[in-house]
Amino acid sequence: MDWNWALTIIIGTSSIVVAVITLAVSLINKRFEDMNRRFEDINRRIDSLERRMETELKEIKYLLYKLLEVPHKEE
């Protein structure tokens, strides 16, 4: 076996390894991007619910104050 044959085998094998690693990294990055999109969507939903709850709580407070308001006695 001469040096050209040995170098061809080494370069070919390393190219295949690099291609497999690149594919794996690409798939992992895609997975993380999908997860990141899901987390952003969940955060938007939580923010929306929080704003709605704050609005509802303000309305409940207002109604409770109106309900529990003691009329002033006129003297």
MDTraj code that builds the backbone (N, CA, C; nanometers):
import mdtraj as md
import numpy as np

residues = "MET ASP TRP ASN TRP ALA LEU THR ILE ILE ILE GLY THR SER SER ILE VAL VAL ALA VAL ILE THR LEU ALA VAL SER LEU ILE ASN LYS ARG PHE GLU ASP MET ASN ARG ARG PHE GLU ASP ILE ASN ARG ARG ILE ASP SER LEU GLU ARG ARG MET GLU THR GLU LEU LYS GLU ILE LYS TYR LEU LEU TYR LYS LEU LEU GLU VAL PRO HIS LYS GLU GLU".split()
xyz = np.array([
    [0.0861, -0.1173, 0.0000],
    [0.0000, 0.0000, 0.0000],
    [0.0905, 0.1233, 0.0000],
    [0.0705, 0.2117, -0.0970],
    [0.1534, 0.3319, -0.1023],
    [0.0866, 0.4471, -0.0278],
    [0.1584, 0.5587, -0.0167],
    [0.1099, 0.6729, 0.0619],
    [-0.0157, 0.7351, 0.0028],
    [-0.0285, 0.7398, -0.1250],
    [-0.1485, 0.7980, -0.1874],
    [-0.2744, 0.7222, -0.1446],
    [-0.2670, 0.5910, -0.1449],
    [-0.3811, 0.5071, -0.1052],
    [-0.4159, 0.5322, 0.0422],
    [-0.3151, 0.5390, 0.1285],
    [-0.3368, 0.5635, 0.2719],
    [-0.3977, 0.7011, 0.2948],
    [-0.3458, 0.8033, 0.2267],
    [-0.4014, 0.9389, 0.2411],
    [-0.5450, 0.9456, 0.1896],
    [-0.5747, 0.8774, 0.0820],
    [-0.7107, 0.8746, 0.0276],
    [-0.8074, 0.8141, 0.1283],
    [-0.7676, 0.7045, 0.1908],
    [-0.8533, 0.6405, 0.2917],
    [-0.8725, 0.7326, 0.4119],
    [-0.7648, 0.7948, 0.4597],
    [-0.7741, 0.8845, 0.5761],
    [-0.8617, 1.0045, 0.5443],
    [-0.8428, 1.0682, 0.4299],
    [-0.9219, 1.1863, 0.3929],
    [-1.0675, 1.1482, 0.3690],
    [-1.0916, 1.0366, 0.3052],
    [-1.2294, 0.9927, 0.2811],
    [-1.3020, 0.9635, 0.4107],
    [-1.2365, 0.8939, 0.5015],
    [-1.2979, 0.8619, 0.6305],
    [-1.3238, 0.9883, 0.7114],
    [-1.2270, 1.0797, 0.7138],
    [-1.2459, 1.2026, 0.7912],
    [-1.3570, 1.2880, 0.7295],
    [-1.3711, 1.2861, 0.5965],
    [-1.4796, 1.3610, 0.5315],
    [-1.6157, 1.3059, 0.5724],
    [-1.6262, 1.1737, 0.5782],
    [-1.7524, 1.1117, 0.6203],
    [-1.7831, 1.1476, 0.7653],
    [-1.6819, 1.1441, 0.8516],
    [-1.7019, 1.1797, 0.9931],
    [-1.7452, 1.3248, 1.0053],
    [-1.6810, 1.4141, 0.9321],
    [-1.7183, 1.5565, 0.9359],
    [-1.8615, 1.5753, 0.8863],
    [-1.9003, 1.5051, 0.7804],
    [-2.0366, 1.5170, 0.7277],
    [-2.1390, 1.4692, 0.8305],
    [-2.1114, 1.3590, 0.8983],
    [-2.2039, 1.3073, 0.9999],
    [-2.2147, 1.4052, 1.1170],
    [-2.1014, 1.4590, 1.1609],
    [-2.1034, 1.5548, 1.2724],
    [-2.1796, 1.6808, 1.2323],
    [-2.1572, 1.7302, 1.1105],
    [-2.2281, 1.8495, 1.0627],
    [-2.3784, 1.8247, 1.0580],
    [-2.4191, 1.7090, 1.0108],
    [-2.5615, 1.6743, 1.0064],
    [-2.6205, 1.6683, 1.1466],
    [-2.5484, 1.6074, 1.2404],
    [-2.5964, 1.5971, 1.3783],
    [-2.6117, 1.7348, 1.4409],
    [-2.5126, 1.8215, 1.4205],
    [-2.5193, 1.9575, 1.4760],
    [-2.6354, 2.0342, 1.4151],
    [-2.6578, 2.0178, 1.2862],
    [-2.7690, 2.0845, 1.2193],
    [-2.9028, 2.0396, 1.2771],
    [-2.9190, 1.9102, 1.2985],
    [-3.0440, 1.8583, 1.3554],
    [-3.0637, 1.9068, 1.4987],
    [-2.9567, 1.9117, 1.5757],
    [-2.9663, 1.9594, 1.7142],
    [-3.0049, 2.1067, 1.7161],
    [-2.9441, 2.1882, 1.6288],
    [-2.9782, 2.3305, 1.6226],
    [-3.1243, 2.3504, 1.5840],
    [-3.1733, 2.2704, 1.4895],
    [-3.3138, 2.2812, 1.4493],
    [-3.4053, 2.2489, 1.5668],
    [-3.3687, 2.1465, 1.6416],
    [-3.4483, 2.1078, 1.7583],
    [-3.4532, 2.2215, 1.8609],
    [-3.3373, 2.2846, 1.8873],
    [-3.3338, 2.3954, 1.9831],
    [-3.4137, 2.5152, 1.9341],
    [-3.4104, 2.5418, 1.8029],
    [-3.4893, 2.6519, 1.7480],
    [-3.6388, 2.6252, 1.7662],
    [-3.6814, 2.5016, 1.7427],
    [-3.8220, 2.4656, 1.7630],
    [-3.8624, 2.4832, 1.9095],
    [-3.7758, 2.4379, 1.9995],
    [-3.8057, 2.4528, 2.1427],
    [-3.8115, 2.5999, 2.1804],
    [-3.7218, 2.6803, 2.1264],
    [-3.7192, 2.8225, 2.1568],
    [-3.8480, 2.8895, 2.1097],
    [-3.8968, 2.8511, 1.9885],
    [-4.0229, 2.9055, 1.9393],
    [-4.1390, 2.8684, 2.0315],
    [-4.1385, 2.7445, 2.0803],
    [-4.2452, 2.7011, 2.1721],
    [-4.2413, 2.7801, 2.3020],
    [-4.1202, 2.8020, 2.3564],
    [-4.1077, 2.8792, 2.4803],
    [-4.1530, 3.0233, 2.4601],
    [-4.1199, 3.0823, 2.3449],
    [-4.1655, 3.2186, 2.3172],
    [-4.3177, 3.2240, 2.3099],
    [-4.3785, 3.1246, 2.2480],
    [-4.5245, 3.1185, 2.2385],
    [-4.5865, 3.1042, 2.3775],
    [-4.5285, 3.0188, 2.4596],
    [-4.5784, 3.0012, 2.5966],
    [-4.5652, 3.1305, 2.6750],
    [-4.4527, 3.2005, 2.6608],
    [-4.4332, 3.3270, 2.7316],
    [-4.5342, 3.4315, 2.6873],
    [-4.5644, 3.4365, 2.5559],
    [-4.6663, 3.5310, 2.5082],
    [-4.8025, 3.4984, 2.5686],
    [-4.8353, 3.3698, 2.5754],
    [-4.9643, 3.3305, 2.6343],
    [-4.9704, 3.3670, 2.7823],
    [-4.8612, 3.3443, 2.8533],
    [-4.8571, 3.3788, 2.9963],
    [-4.8742, 3.5288, 3.0143],
    [-4.8050, 3.6098, 2.9323],
    [-4.8180, 3.7550, 2.9407],
    [-4.9610, 3.7991, 2.9141],
    [-5.0239, 3.7376, 2.8142],
    [-5.1625, 3.7713, 2.7821],
    [-5.2551, 3.7373, 2.8989],
    [-5.2367, 3.6191, 2.9564],
    [-5.3187, 3.5799, 3.0717],
    [-5.2953, 3.6715, 3.1902],
    [-5.1713, 3.7108, 3.2106],
    [-5.1399, 3.8003, 3.3219],
    [-5.2097, 3.9348, 3.3048],
    [-5.2085, 3.9888, 3.1833],
    [-5.2771, 4.1165, 3.1588],
    [-5.4273, 4.1027, 3.1805],
    [-5.4848, 3.9907, 3.1327],
    [-5.6288, 3.9708, 3.1532],
    [-5.6624, 3.9573, 3.3010],
    [-5.5783, 3.8856, 3.3752],
    [-5.6033, 3.8683, 3.5185],
    [-5.5938, 4.0020, 3.5917],
    [-5.4975, 4.0852, 3.5541],
    [-5.4860, 4.2166, 3.6176],
    [-5.6104, 4.3003, 3.5922],
    [-5.6606, 4.2950, 3.4690],
    [-5.7817, 4.3688, 3.4351],
    [-5.9010, 4.3169, 3.5155],
    [-5.9136, 4.1859, 3.5227],
    [-6.0240, 4.1266, 3.5983],
    [-6.0137, 4.1612, 3.7468],
    [-5.8929, 4.1562, 3.8014],
    [-5.8753, 4.1897, 3.9436],
    [-5.9120, 4.3353, 3.9715],
    [-5.8761, 4.4249, 3.8817],
    [-5.9137, 4.5659, 3.8986],
    [-6.0655, 4.5801, 3.9004],
    [-6.1314, 4.5088, 3.8106],
    [-6.2771, 4.5152, 3.8050],
    [-6.3390, 4.4565, 3.9325],
    [-6.2853, 4.3451, 3.9804],
    [-6.3354, 4.2834, 4.1038],
    [-6.3157, 4.3787, 4.2218],
    [-6.2005, 4.4416, 4.2303],
    [-6.1761, 4.5383, 4.3393],
    [-6.2769, 4.6523, 4.3337],
    [-6.2976, 4.7038, 4.2134],
    [-6.3921, 4.8143, 4.1978],
    [-6.5316, 4.7730, 4.2431],
    [-6.5750, 4.6542, 4.2003],
    [-6.7085, 4.6071, 4.2388],
    [-6.7188, 4.5816, 4.3886],
    [-6.6122, 4.5277, 4.4486],
    [-6.6139, 4.5056, 4.5938],
    [-6.6213, 4.6366, 4.6705],
    [-6.5468, 4.7359, 4.6255],
    [-6.5544, 4.8668, 4.6918],
    [-6.6936, 4.9260, 4.6793],
    [-6.7535, 4.9109, 4.5629],
    [-6.8893, 4.9618, 4.5442],
    [-6.9885, 4.8865, 4.6323],
    [-6.9709, 4.7543, 4.6415],
    [-7.0617, 4.6718, 4.7201],
    [-7.0478, 4.6987, 4.8687],
    [-6.9259, 4.7138, 4.9154],
    [-6.9007, 4.7295, 5.0587],
    [-6.8995, 4.8746, 5.1049],
    [-6.9254, 4.9635, 5.0169],
    [-6.9230, 5.1050, 5.0516],
    [-7.0345, 5.1366, 5.1525],
    [-6.9950, 5.1976, 5.2601],
    [-7.0922, 5.2335, 5.3647],
    [-7.1426, 5.3738, 5.3352],
    [-7.2719, 5.3895, 5.3287],
    [-7.3239, 5.5238, 5.3008],
    [-7.2926, 5.6196, 5.4156],
    [-7.2649, 5.7437, 5.3828],
    [-7.2341, 5.8436, 5.4841],
    [-7.3609, 5.8891, 5.5504],
    [-7.3523, 5.9047, 5.6851],
    [-7.4675, 5.9533, 5.7588],
    [-7.4706, 6.1059, 5.7483],
    [-7.5861, 6.1580, 5.7277],
    [-7.5976, 6.3021, 5.7238],
    [-7.6344, 6.3507, 5.8629],
    [-7.5591, 6.4477, 5.9070],
    [-7.5851, 6.4981, 6.0429],
    [-7.6426, 6.6350, 6.0421],
])
top = md.Topology()
chain = top.add_chain()
for i, resn in enumerate(residues, 1):
    res = top.add_residue(resn, chain, resSeq=i)
    for name in ("N", "CA", "C"):
        top.add_atom(name, md.element.get_by_symbol(name[0]), res)
traj = md.Trajectory(xyz[None], top)
